[in-house]
């Protein structure tokens, strides 16, 4: 059969055996029904009127209350007029105003964490024209700056000893509101809830307690699940923030479908709300479909996706993207599984967005750097580099420590595959420098994999549109075949 896979700005064709299985999120297995547009207002008002585990905003707010919204950046969540960010903010503002809160006492913080601080165009896309015009020009929409020491608060450590730093604007306000998306995330199962606050409004020192090999290379991390040490740390850090603030976050999360449409809205106290939202999210995200384990995964990588233009060509970001798929699909991968992935791999690092990754890549080629975890000792060296920090703060670049979370994740692909082939690389040396094999075509790669790793009749799973649609965590059709983790415990996602 002939299939097209993402490649650069377009696609690359592959001729695969006729018995190849195909999975496309939202198509092969349909998502749960989304809320029709004409029912969205009703759904939001119902959720806000009955928050889980805490009082309503009407009961919490009054004239003089200061309110800070913590709003996700552009990495996920959709930007359509009916997106969760736009609608949740609209209906929450109506309730706050009715309770007596004044516009001057409202602040919006884009919770970019170590991601690039949002540009004006980003803010306009996130909030929409109306909200943007209402709050941008008065300085009431800002982007989190984890290196602005005057506006970060050191809250000590969790009981486990993890450092907790927090945005001062959020810490000092009367009502902190988290707007989140319950979408499948390879880092701890889901975005939204306590993951949002534990990564979006803190700094690299706190994030270094969980986005590192000692946490990400544990057996409880792969495949992705809601019971890993990383997920536990998210919850502990965010609950420590709440303890020090003296009150909880008010959360408004939406379970989203493949096209970022709202399946359901959940509001309230994250500790009690998250388990409820996950029950429905699991039906969309942990998809029980596969009837066999696969020896070969085939997909393609565009140049621009998720973290930005160049993610599919920058060798370190490529490794993170490959590993994210392993985290999502590990339950259906055989022990000797091979990945075949198309990538332009043309040497475009996008140095403005990731000013430090070229240096990281060069370091990885020298000084006894045999595997990516060998790079981890350079984490603080990069994280405190003043020029890279200046670029994060003032030129919309990623924070340098973000590269180390990418490196930590990037090694997972090597840990869990027999080989990874990059096909169509224009500068194949960059792929080989990451330990990947290179071939000109999908067909050549498959023939080599048959000869060396998977035999003449491998089970092949094709994954078109892997990076164009909101991904799922693919599972075996019979949950008993894949729900046990490395410790013999049932994954929380499996109930």
N, C-alpha and C positions, 0 to 999 in steps of 0.2 A: 504494500500500500504506500501511496505517496502522501506525505504530510509536510506542512510548513511550520518551521519553528522560528521564534524571535531571533533577530540577528541585526545588530547595529540599529539603523533607522527602519529596517524592513524585516524580511524573513529569509530563511535558507531552507531549501527543499531537502527532504530525506526520503529515500526508498527503503521502507522497513518491511519485515516479513508480515504476511497477511494475518498471522495469529497474534500480532501486537495488540495489546489492550490500550485503550485511550481513556484518560480522565481529564475532564475540564470542569473546574469549580463552578457550581451553580447550574451546570447543564447536564453532566452525566448523572448526578444526583441533585434533584431540585432542592433549593433552599426552602426553609419554612416560609410561609406567606408573609409578605411585608405589609405594613399598614398603608392603606390607600391614602393618597394625598389629602383627600377631603375629610379623612378621619384623624389626621395627625394632631390637629389642635386639641381635639377631644382627648386623645391619648396622653398628650403632655399635661393637660390640666388635671386629668385623673391621677397621673403619677405624682404630680406636685401636691395634689390635695391629700394624698395618702402616702407620705414618705415612709420608708421602712426603717423602723428603729429610732426615729427621732421626730421632734415637732416639725410642723410646717414652717415655711419661710414667713408666713403671715404671723405666726406665733413668735418667731425668733427676731423679726425685724421691727423697727420703729423709727420715728424721726430721730436723726442723729447717728443711726447705725452706719458704720463704715463696712462696705462690701467689696471683696476682691474676687473676681472671677479668674480661675485658672483654666486656660483654654489651650487645647493641643495645637501644635504647629501643623504644617502642611503635609507631614509625612504620611498621614492616613486620615480617613474619615469623610472624604468627599467634599466637594465645593459647590454642589448644586444649590439652587435657591431654597430647597427644602432640607438641606443638610442638618444633621443633629446640632452642630454648633450654632448655626443661625437660628433655628427654631427654639432650642432650649433657652438660649439667651433672651430671645424675644419674650417668651412667656414667663420666664423668671423675672425679668425687668418689670413686666406688668404687675406681678404680685408684689414685688418690692416697692414699687411706686405707690400701690394701693395701701401698703402698710405704713407709708410715710417716709420711706427712704428718699433722700434727695439725690439728684443726678450728680452733684458735685462730690458726693461721698462714695461714688462707684469707680472702681479701677479694674481694667482688664490686663492680665499678664499672660502673654503667650508663653507656654511652658516648654520652651525648646531644650531645656537641660543643657547638654553638650552639643546639641545640634546648632546650626547657624542661627544667629539672631535674625528675626524676621525683618524683611525689607517692607517698605510701604506697600508695594504691590502684593506681597504675601498677606499682609494684614487685610487688604481690601478683598482678597480672594477668600480668606478665612471668615470674615465678618459679613461680607456683602456690602453693597453700596450704602444702604441706609444706616446700618449700625456704624460703619466706618466713618461716614460723614458726621455722625452725631458725637463720636467720642475721640476720633483720631486727632483732630485739630486742637483739642483742649488738652492733649497730652495724657489722655486717660486710657490709651492702648499702648502698652509698652511690651518689650520682649525681655524675658528673664536673662540676666547677666550673672552667671555663676562666679565671675571674677570681680564683681563690684563689691569689694569688701565692706563698704559702708552700708550696703543693703543686703548683707547675708548675716544670719544669726547662727552662732555655734551653740547647738543644743546638747553638747556632750555626746554620750554614746548610748546605744541600746544595751540591754542586759547582756547581750552576746558580745558587746565591745565594739560594735560597728559605729563609726563616727556619723553624726547627723548634723548637717548644715541645712538651713532653710531660708528661702527668700523672706526678707524682713517685711515687705509689704503684706505678704500673706500671713505671716506670723502675728503681726500687730493689728490686723483688721478684726472687726467684730464677727463678721460672717464670711468665712472662706468657702467659696463654691467651686467644686471640681466638675468640669464638663468632660465626660470621657466616652470612649468608644469601646464596646465589648467586641473586639475583633481578635481572631486568632493571632497570637504572637509567639514566635519561637522562643522568646525569652520569658518563660514562666507561664505560658498558657494563654493569657489574655492581656490586652491593653485595658486602660480604664482603671477605675477603683484606686487601690493603694499603689499599683504600679505607676500610675500617673504622677502622684505626688512624690514617690520615692526616686523617680528619675528626672522629672520635669522641672522641679523648683529647688534643686539642691546643687552640689558641686562635685568636682571630680574625686575629691577625697572620700565622699560618701559613696559615690558610684563605684569606686575602686574596691569597696567591700564585697561587691557581688559580680561585677563584670570582669572577672579575672579567671585564670585557669583553675585555681583551687576550688572555685564554685562551678564553673562552666564545663569542666572536664570530669566532673563526678558522674557516677553511673545513674544518679537520679535526675540528670539533666536531659539525657537523650534516651528515648524520644521525648519531645516536648510534653509537659504535663503540669498540672496545677499543684503538685506536691513536692516540687524540688526545693533545695536549700535556697536557691535564688528567689523563688516565689515567697518563701518564708521570710527572707530578709526584707523584701519589699514591704510585706505586711508589718514587720517589726519596726522598720524605719518610719513608716507613715503613722503607725499608732504611737510611736514615741513623739512625733511631731504633734499629734493631737493631745497627748498627755501634757506636753510643755505649753501648748497654747491654752489649755484648760477647757477646750471644747472640741467636738469633732468637725471634720469637713462636712459640708452638705454636698452630696454627690448627685449628679444627674447623668446617668449613663444610658446609652442606647446600644442594644444588640443590633448589629448591622448585617445585611446580606452581602452577596458577592458584588453588588453594584452600589454599596454604601447606603442602601435604603433601610429605614428603621423597621425592624421586626417587632421590637418592644422597647418601652421606656421604663427605666427603674430609677427611683430617687431615694435619698436618705443616707443612713449611716453605713459607710462602706463595709464595715466588718460584718454587718447583717445582710446588707444588700447584695454584695458580690456573690455569695453562694446561691442566692435566688436567681440572679441574672445569668449565672453560669449554667443553670439547669436548662434554660432555653438555648443559650449560646452553644452548648455542647451538641445540640441537634443539628446545628448548622456547621459547626467547626470540626468535631470529631466524627468523621463520616465513615461508617462501617460498610465497606464496599468490596474490598479485595477478597477473592476466593483462593488466592495463591500468593506466595512470596515471589518477588521479582528479582531477577539476576541483573537486569539492565534498566536504568532510568534514563530516558531521553528527553531533554528539554532545551530551550534556547534562551539566550540572555540578550535583551536589548541594550543599547548603550545607556539609555536614561531610564531609571525607575527608582522607586522607593526613596533612597537617600539623595538622589540627584543625578544630573548629567555626568557621565563618566563612571558610574557604578559598574557598568557592564564591560568596561575596558581597563579600569584601574585594577592591577593584579591583586592588591590586598582586599579591595571591596568585592572583587569577583569571588575570592575565597569565602568571605562572609556570606555572600548570596548562595554559593554552593552548599555551605554548611547549614544555612537556614532551611534548605530543602531536605537535607538529611534529617534535621530535627523534626520536620513535619511528616516525612515519609518513612522513617526508620522502622515503624511497625510492619510495613509491607515489603521491606528490603530483605533479601537473602543474606546470609553471612558473608558471601563473596561478591556482593553487589558491585557493579561498575556504573559510573555516571558518564554519559556522553552529552556534552553541552556545546552549543554553538556560541561563539563570542567573537566580536570584531577584534578584541585584544590588540589594539593598534598603538599602544603606548600613550594614549590620552589619559593623563592622571587627573586633569582638571585641578591644576595647582592653586587656583584661587579658592576653590571650595575645600580642598584637602591639602593645604600648603606643606604639610609634614610627611605625607605618605610616600613621596618619592625618596625622601631621606630614610624612612623606615624600610622601604623595599631594598635600598642599597645596603643598609646595615645587615639585612637578612642574608645577603649574599656573602657575608664575610664573618670573620672572628668566631668560628666554631658554631655558627647558627645552623644547626641541623634540622630543627623543627621550630614551628612558630612559637611555642611556649618558651624557647630559649631567648626570645625577644623581651619577655616580660620584665626582666631586670631594668630595662630602659624606661619603664612607665613613668616614674617620677621625673626623670630627666626631660622627657618630652612635655609632660604635663605642666612643668614650671618654666618652660622656654618662653621668655618674655615676648619675643617677636611673634611666635605662634599664638600666644595669648592675646596680643594686640590685634592680630588678624581676626581672631574669634570675636573680640569685643567690638571692633570697629569696621571690619570689612566683610562681615557675613560669612565667615569661614567656620568649619567645624572646630570644636575645641580639640587640642592635640591628644588628650587622653581618650577621646572617642576612638582614635585609631587603635588603641590597645584593646578596647572591647571588641573591635572588628577582628583583631589578630587572635584574641582568645577564642572567639567563635569560629574563626577560619580554620583552626586545627581540627575541628570536629569532623569535617569532611574526610580528612585523611584517616582519622581514628576509626571510621565506620565504613570505609569502602576498600575494595581491592585496587582500584585505579580510577582516575578521573581523566577523561579525554576532553580537550578543548579542540573544537573543529572550526576551521575558517579563520584562525588567528593571523592577522596581518603582520604582527611582530611576535612570533611564537616564543621567542626567548623569554618574554615576560611570564608567560604561562609556565614554561619549563623551570623558571627561577622560583616558582611556588611549588614545584614538585609534581606538576601536571604533565600528562602526555599530550602531544599535539599531532593532529592529522588534518588533512585538507578537507575531508568530507565525513559525513555521518557514516557512510557505507564503509569507508576504510577503517574508521575507528571500531565499528561493530565487528568487522572481520578480525581485526587484531585482538579484540577482547574475547572473541570466541576461541581463538587459538591459544590464548594465554591464561584466561581466567574463568570463563563461564561455559565452555563447551559449545557444541554445534547447535543445540536447540534450547537456548536460554528463554526464560520468561521475560518478556520485554514490556515495559510500561512507558507509553508516550504521554508527555505532559505539555501539550500546547498551551499557550497563554499563561504559563506559570507566573510570570511577573506582571501580567496585565490585569489580572483579576485578584480580588481578595482571596488569599489561599485558604485551604482547609488543612487539617491534620488527618491524613488518610489512615484508616484502620482496617484490620481484617473484618470480613463480614461477620464472622463468629467472634464475638468479643473475647471468648475464652482463649483464643489463639494469640491474642496480643496484649491483654490488659495487665499481664504481670511484668513488673519492672525487675531490675537487676537484683533487687533484694527480696523478690518473691512477694511483694506487696501489690495489691490492686491499685492501678493508677486512679487518682481522684476523678479524672475525666470519665472513667468508666462506671462511676457510681459504686 
